[in-house]
Amino acid sequence: MIPLSVLDLAPITENHSLSDTIEHSRQLAIAAEQHNYQRFWLAEHHGMRGVASSATALMISQVGAVTKKIRIGAGGIMLPNHPPLVIAEQFGTLEALFPGRVDLGLGRAPGSDMATIRALRRDMHSQVDTYPDDIRELQRYLAEEQANQQVIAMPGQNSKVPLWLLGSSLYSAQQAARMGLPFAFASHFAPDMLQDAISLYRSQFVPSAQQDKPYVIGGVMAVVADSDEEAEFLSSSIKQQFVNLQRGDNKPFSAPVADINSVAAPHELHRVNHTLKFSLIGDKAKVKDKLERFVKATGVDEVIASFPLYDIEKRLNSLRLLADCQ
């Protein structure tokens, strides 16, 4: 039985407040723990009207406070947006609050548009790739303090919060392999390089103090309902969101529509359907079959599912039904 986990984007839906959104994430985390999901991660995005998890560490603290045993963390923190010391302090604090439960997934992309990146005070035009150095610096802040270490992270030092590298490219897979870190591939929105990335990661993996062998998580979108027809209807929300991204329309998460063709052109839907190549959309029997085929084809060690449904009760039901597919 493969471990299942949750990736929550904390979707801000039409006609719901930010407070509602945060409460929905708490409810989803409680349900994930009840149904034996392995971990509950939140993703960093900025400047998006449909995503509430920009202050990722704060959101993680909220789901940690309402759960007891499920692992919690970031999937991920976009490290180029932050000084490594600040992230070490934030996640060292989380580890002190929720001992032995915190994961720190790291991404290389900024997770936003150029104007917002400038507002974050980060230089994205530098020709020097500092990402590997930033990871190593972060590792030093989370490890045991060394003699004559000039800068310490407090909280953070000696917390040993486990790092994960996240990505949608061969670069991230190679970096994770070289550093001996577990790897999560964003196949829930970037399906094309999944197989090549996993093969490269496994073949080049170098054991480290944190990880003695390769470990891969694959991402999927999951819309599981009581019937295929209902699942297709509910999935129109995420399809609208991807169409909005194509158009550059920054909108809250949309309510489902009876006919997706009424709000999206064929060429737009073609791209969306390709993006959702590995999505689990359907009733429980159909999704169980899709999940088994995905795991068999990819050889992933764990599946992390995002539940892009407009209604929180439908989202919770989808989470419960996916757990039953094990």
C-alpha positions in Angstrom: 0.0 0.0 0.0 1.7 3.2 -1.2 1.7 6.2 1.2 -0.7 9.0 0.3 -0.1 12.7 1.2 -1.9 16.0 0.7 -0.6 19.1 -1.1 -2.9 22.0 -0.2 -2.9 25.3 -2.2 -5.4 26.8 0.2 -7.6 27.9 -2.6 -9.5 31.2 -2.2 -12.8 30.5 -3.8 -15.4 32.9 -5.1 -17.8 34.2 -2.4 -15.6 32.9 0.4 -13.4 35.0 2.7 -9.7 34.5 3.5 -10.8 33.4 7.0 -13.0 30.7 5.4 -10.1 29.6 3.3 -7.8 29.1 6.3 -10.5 27.2 8.2 -10.9 25.0 5.2 -7.2 24.1 5.2 -7.5 23.2 8.9 -10.5 21.0 8.2 -8.6 19.3 5.3 -5.6 18.6 7.6 -7.8 17.1 10.3 -9.5 14.8 7.8 -6.1 13.9 6.3 -4.9 12.8 9.7 -8.1 10.8 10.4 -7.7 9.0 7.1 -4.0 8.1 7.6 -2.4 10.4 5.1 1.4 10.5 5.5 1.9 14.3 5.3 0.2 17.6 4.7 2.1 20.2 2.8 1.3 23.8 1.8 2.8 25.6 -1.2 4.3 29.1 -1.4 2.8 31.4 -4.0 2.6 35.1 -4.1 0.2 37.7 -5.6 -2.4 35.1 -6.6 -6.0 35.9 -5.9 -6.8 32.2 -5.7 -4.1 31.0 -3.3 -3.9 31.8 0.4 -0.6 30.1 1.4 1.9 32.9 0.7 2.8 33.1 4.4 3.6 29.4 4.3 5.1 28.9 7.7 2.2 30.6 9.3 -0.3 28.4 7.5 1.8 25.3 8.5 1.5 26.4 12.1 -2.3 26.5 11.8 -2.6 22.9 10.5 0.0 21.8 13.1 -2.1 23.2 15.9 -5.2 21.2 14.9 -3.4 17.8 14.2 -1.4 15.5 16.4 0.7 13.0 14.3 0.5 13.7 10.6 3.7 15.2 9.1 3.3 18.9 8.2 5.4 21.1 6.0 6.1 23.0 2.9 5.7 21.8 -0.6 7.4 24.0 -1.0 9.3 27.1 0.1 10.7 29.0 -2.9 14.2 29.4 -1.6 15.3 32.2 -4.0 12.6 34.4 -2.4 14.2 34.3 1.0 17.5 34.5 2.9 18.3 30.9 4.1 18.7 32.1 7.7 15.1 33.4 7.8 13.8 30.0 6.6 15.9 28.2 9.1 14.5 30.3 11.9 10.9 29.8 10.7 11.2 26.0 10.4 13.3 25.7 13.5 10.4 27.4 15.3 7.9 25.0 13.7 10.0 22.0 14.7 10.0 23.3 18.3 6.2 23.6 18.2 5.6 20.3 16.5 8.6 18.0 17.3 9.4 15.3 14.8 6.6 16.3 12.4 8.0 19.0 10.2 9.2 18.7 6.5 10.9 21.5 4.6 10.4 21.1 0.8 12.4 23.6 -1.3 11.7 24.9 -4.8 13.9 27.0 -7.2 11.1 28.9 -9.0 9.9 32.2 -7.6 6.2 31.2 -7.6 5.0 34.6 -8.9 5.2 37.2 -11.6 8.2 39.6 -12.1 6.5 42.6 -10.4 5.8 40.6 -7.3 9.4 39.2 -7.3 10.7 42.7 -7.3 8.4 43.5 -4.4 10.0 40.6 -2.5 13.3 42.4 -2.9 14.9 39.5 -4.7 17.3 39.8 -7.7 16.1 37.4 -10.3 18.4 38.8 -13.0 21.7 37.6 -11.6 23.6 35.2 -13.9 24.9 33.3 -10.9 22.8 30.4 -9.8 23.1 30.5 -6.0 20.4 27.8 -5.3 22.8 25.0 -4.4 24.8 27.2 -2.2 21.6 28.5 -0.5 20.5 24.9 0.2 23.9 24.1 1.8 23.7 27.3 3.8 20.3 26.3 5.0 21.6 22.8 5.9 24.3 24.4 8.1 21.8 26.5 10.0 19.6 23.4 10.7 22.5 21.1 11.7 24.5 20.9 14.9 26.4 24.1 15.6 30.1 24.0 14.5 33.0 25.4 16.4 33.6 29.1 15.5 30.3 29.3 13.6 29.8 33.0 13.2 26.1 33.0 12.3 23.6 30.7 14.1 19.9 30.2 13.5 18.0 30.4 16.8 15.5 28.7 16.6 16.8 26.4 13.9 20.3 25.2 14.9 20.4 21.5 15.6 16.7 21.1 14.7 17.7 18.7 11.8 14.4 19.5 9.9 14.5 17.2 6.9 14.9 18.9 3.5 13.2 17.8 0.3 13.9 19.1 -3.1 10.9 19.8 -5.3 10.8 20.4 -9.0 9.4 19.9 -12.5 12.7 19.5 -14.4 15.8 17.5 -14.7 17.8 20.2 -12.9 15.9 19.6 -9.7 16.2 15.8 -10.0 20.0 16.1 -10.5 20.4 18.5 -7.6 18.4 16.2 -5.3 20.5 13.2 -6.4 23.9 15.0 -5.9 22.8 16.2 -2.4 21.3 12.9 -1.3 17.9 14.4 -0.6 14.4 13.0 -1.2 12.8 14.4 -4.3 9.2 15.4 -5.1 8.2 15.9 -8.8 5.4 18.4 -9.6 3.7 16.0 -12.0 0.3 17.4 -10.9 0.9 20.4 -13.3 4.1 19.4 -15.2 3.8 15.9 -16.5 6.3 15.8 -19.3 9.6 15.1 -17.6 8.4 12.9 -14.8 9.8 9.6 -16.0 13.2 11.1 -17.1 13.5 13.0 -13.9 12.9 9.9 -11.7 15.4 7.8 -13.8 18.1 10.5 -13.5 17.5 10.9 -9.8 17.6 7.2 -9.0 20.7 6.6 -11.2 22.8 9.5 -9.9 21.7 9.4 -6.2 24.5 9.8 -3.7 23.7 8.7 -0.1 23.9 11.5 2.5 23.6 11.9 6.3 19.9 12.5 5.8 19.0 9.9 3.2 20.6 6.6 2.5 18.6 5.7 -0.6 16.5 7.5 -3.3 12.9 8.4 -2.4 10.4 9.9 -4.9 7.0 11.6 -4.4 4.8 12.1 -7.5 2.1 14.8 -7.5 -1.4 14.3 -8.9 -4.6 16.3 -8.9 -7.5 14.3 -7.4 -11.2 14.9 -7.9 -12.9 11.8 -6.6 -16.7 11.8 -6.4 -19.7 9.4 -6.1 -20.0 9.2 -9.9 -17.8 10.0 -13.0 -20.3 12.6 -14.0 -20.0 14.5 -10.7 -16.2 14.3 -10.8 -16.1 15.8 -14.3 -18.4 18.6 -13.2 -16.3 19.3 -10.1 -13.1 19.2 -12.0 -14.2 22.2 -14.2 -13.1 24.5 -11.4 -9.4 23.6 -11.7 -9.7 23.6 -15.5 -11.0 27.1 -15.3 -8.1 28.1 -13.1 -5.5 26.7 -15.6 -7.3 28.6 -18.4 -7.1 31.8 -16.3 -3.4 31.2 -15.9 -3.0 30.9 -19.7 -4.9 34.1 -20.2 -3.1 36.0 -17.4 -6.3 36.5 -15.5 -5.7 36.7 -11.8 -8.9 35.5 -10.3 -10.2 33.6 -7.2 -10.9 29.8 -7.6 -14.0 29.5 -9.8 -17.2 27.6 -9.1 -17.8 24.5 -11.3 -19.7 24.9 -14.6 -22.0 22.4 -16.3 -20.2 22.9 -19.7 -16.5 23.7 -19.6 -16.7 24.4 -23.3 -18.8 27.4 -22.6 -16.0 29.2 -20.8 -12.9 27.9 -22.5 -11.8 27.5 -26.2 -10.7 24.1 -27.6 -7.0 25.1 -27.8 -7.1 26.2 -24.2 -8.7 23.0 -23.0 -6.2 21.0 -25.1 -3.3 22.5 -23.1 -5.2 22.0 -19.8 -6.0 18.4 -20.5 -2.3 17.8 -21.2 -1.3 19.5 -18.0 -3.8 17.2 -16.1 -2.4 14.1 -17.8 -1.9 12.3 -14.4 -5.0 13.6 -12.7 -7.3 11.2 -10.8 -10.8 12.3 -11.9 -13.7 9.9 -11.5 -15.6 7.7 -9.1 -13.7 5.6 -6.6 -13.4 2.5 -8.9 -12.0 4.6 -11.8 -9.6 6.5 -9.6 -8.4 3.4 -7.9 -7.4 2.0 -11.3 -5.8 5.2 -12.4 -3.8 5.4 -9.1 -2.5 1.9 -9.4 -1.5 2.5 -13.0 0.3 5.7 -12.1 2.3 4.0 -9.3 3.2 1.0 -11.5 4.3 3.2 -14.5 6.4 5.6 -12.5 7.7 3.5 -9.5 7.2 6.4 -7.1 7.5 5.7 -3.4 4.6 8.0 -2.4 1.8 10.0 -4.0 0.9 13.5 -3.0 -2.5 14.7 -4.1 -4.0 18.1 -4.5 -7.8 18.4 -4.2 -8.8 21.4 -6.4 -12.5 21.4 -5.6 -14.6 24.6 -5.0 -16.8 23.3 -2.2 -15.1 22.3 1.0 -17.5 19.4 1.7 -16.8 18.0 -1.8 -13.0 18.5 -1.1 -13.3 16.5 2.1 -15.3 13.8 0.4 -12.7 13.5 -2.4 -10.0 13.1 0.2 -12.0 10.4 2.0 -12.7 8.5 -1.2 -9.1 8.6 -2.4 -8.0 7.1 1.0 -10.5 4.3 0.3 -8.6 3.6 -3.0 -5.7 2.1 -1.1 
